[in-house]
Structures are given as structure tokens and as C-alpha cells.
Amino acid sequence: MSEVREKAVLAGKTAAILGGLGTEAKNEALLAAAKALEEQAAEIIAANREDLERGRQNGTSESLLDRLALNESRIAGIAEGLRQIVELPDPVGDVLATIDRPNGLHIVQQRVPLGVIGIIYEARPNVTVDAVGLCLKTGNAVVLRGGSSALSSNRKIVEIIHRTLEQTTVPKNAVQLIEDPNRSSVDEMLKLNGLLDVVIPRGGSSLIQTVVQNATVPVIETGAGICHTFLDETADPAMAEEIALNAKVQRPSVCNSMETLLVHRSYANRHLADLAEKFREAGVELRGCETTRKLVAWANPATEEDYATEYNDYILNVKIVDDLDEALAHIARFGTKHSECIVTENGGNAARFQQEVDAAAVYHNASTRFTDGFEFGFGAEIGISTQKLHARGPMGLPALTSSKYIIHGNGQIRK
């Protein structure tokens, strides 16, 4: 039996146990894991150094190395994420609806775990802990397949979690890590019908499309983030500058950072040159349309391919548009249904933008960087869903549950 199938089988054997655990037992296990991660941070950092060194040897960009890097502060933040999950309400067992039928049947719809969740992700080892916390809190077993670039970090994190779970009522086999770095391990996971109940990809568009196009297991699609900010002609210059800089510079390596700045022609004529200088001071390369380059001589030309690229880096496209219609058309063409923003003092424009833009999160006068489970009050998230079935937007605990109907009768038969 392959490693992938063997670990999926082990995870599946814990599903019934997990589904029967109460909130207190799950919370105790998560708190113990948070404590262990902090206490054994030195082990994790040492393993992470192996990943970073391997990444540098392979020519990994500094932006991606930043996503990979762990230190005591980041590990403390990861552990705090588990504690925040503990504080969140447990959705399992929640009653969604009750129905009393004329024939006397009493029907209750309640939340239940999905079962065994496969998560395929790339270079961020914090995802390992977030996934474990969210899955265990919702009574799900989890099979993790992280990127090879974070293998040493992920292996050590799961090792610590396993040691911790052995001291709790949560079975350690509920958490499984696929260590095979070959693409074939991903391909096999995608076909594990009957062993995995759902697969969730987290990463760039290439990974996500590979999963969506090849999986026979049901998929919750977490989309790439080609996010836009549109500064219309009435945008407050100080607010627009702060929002645009935050959306690009605060952490460019994440999926909710801005990749294209759309600017109304009137606003651009008055303010773009000054705003461009702020980006240059922040180390951002600008790639602009022809009109942009007339206003900002040092900007490089932007191509159709640029508008369709998720950079996750200090690179920003700038496009001048004549009106809201042109901005909406550009977003409809190049957006990935993730996060979009309009900065405007015109309430009608804001309302129309938020109504017509097809995205999981649509902002008025706020940075797209808020599309995040913590910022929405969900705690750690399993990903940002850009599809419309089952879950959309930041996926917290309720998104990792399904429901079933509990029916009580007193001898009814169907005639």
C-alpha cells in the first residue's frame, strides 16, 4: 500500500472517534498543541532552517522565502491561532432547522463533520497548524500534503502534534502528513474517493487548477488572488494613498494583496504622480498602461499577461480607466473572484461596484488585506473560497461541516 493510501486509511479510522468527541476534549488537545509548539520552537526553527537553506540553493525568491520563514514570534502567532480557535464556538451539533410534519415526524437538521479532509498546499508551514486546528475543532481527520519546500518544517510540526495528541483523547492518527515530495502523491490524493471526503487546495493558480481539473474527490476551490483597487474620480487622496499602499506593500506575498491599481483618468491626472512616488519609495516596481507611463515616466510597460498574473511580490500594474464601467469590465476580465476594492466618496458608485463585482469580498474604502479569517472574526482559516457552492470567502469552522437530518417518529410508515 502506498504512503498516501495508508495514511488516508489511518485518518479514516479515527473519523467515528472524532465525531463523538465533545468540545472540551477537542479544545484541551488544541491548547496542549499550542503550548507544545511554543515550548519546542527551537526544534521547529532548526527544521525550518533546513527548508530555507534548500530554498536559497534552489533560487527561491525572497518573497517566497519570507512566506516560508519561521521564528519565535511567528511560532507564537501560530500557537495563538490555535488558542483563538479554542475560543470560537464549536459548530458541530448546532441545530440548523427543526421541522414538525403533519404525520408526527420531528426532523432536526444539525451540523456534522465532513469526515476526512485532504489539504494540498505550498510553502507556508503555518497552514499546517491552521489546518490541524480547524479540522480537529470540527471533528474532522486531516491528511496534509504540503509543498516540498516546507517539508522539514511540516514534518517537525506534525511530529510535535503527534506527541502531544498521544496525551489527549484525540487520536494522533487524525493528523497525517504525506512526506512523498513527488507530484504523483498529489495525483493519488485526488483520486482517493471513499477515503477522502473533500480536498482543499491552498496555493497559486497552477496548483489550484491542477487539483480542480484532475480530482475525482470533491474539491473546495480556494482561488488565486488577482485583486484590484479602483480609485474613482471622487476618492479622497489621503485615504486612497493609504489604502493602495497597504493593499500592495503590507504583505505582498499573500493572496489578498493588490496586483492591479485601476485609476480614474481625472484622479490620475491630479494625483497619480505623487502616489507613484510613494510606491517607488516602498520598493515597488510599477508596470503601467500607455497613459500611466505618460504620467509616470519610470513605470515599465504592462502587458495583457501582467494583468493576468498574481505576482505575490513588489510589482504592481497600474491602468488608467475612463469610468466605472471600464473598471468593472477590467475586473470581470482579469479578476479571480477573490477580493476587490473601490475607493470613492460617491455612494452610488460604491453601491454599484459592490453589487456588480463578482467576488468573495468586495470592499468600499478599505484595504483588500482584510480578507482573512482572523479579520472577519472567524479565527484561523482553511483558505479563501472563490467558488459559490458550499462555502465562499474566508473559510472558518462552519465551512468544514456538513449537515444531516435526525428524524424522530413513533411508528410512522409511508403509504
Secondary structure, DSSP 8 states (H G I E B T S, - for coil): --HHHHHHHHHHTTHHHHHH--HHHHHHHHHHHHHHHHHTHHHHHHHHHHHHHHHHHTT--HHHHHHH---HHHHHHHHHHHHHHHHS---TT-EEEEEE-TTS-EEEEEEEE--EEEEEE-S-THHHHHHHHHHHHTT-EEEEE--GGGHHHHHHHHHHHHHHHTTSSS-GGGEEE----SHHHHHHHTT-BTTBSEEEEES-HHHHHHHHHH-SS-B--B----EEEEE-TT--HHHHHHHHHHHHHS-TTSTTSEEEEEEEHHHHHHHHHHHHHHHHHTT-EEEE-HHHHHHSTT-EE--HHHHT----SSEEEEEEESSHHHHHHHHHHH--SSEEEEE-S-HHHHHHHHHH--SSEEEESS-GGG-STTTTTS-S-S-EE-SSSS--EE--GGGGEEEEEEEE-SS----
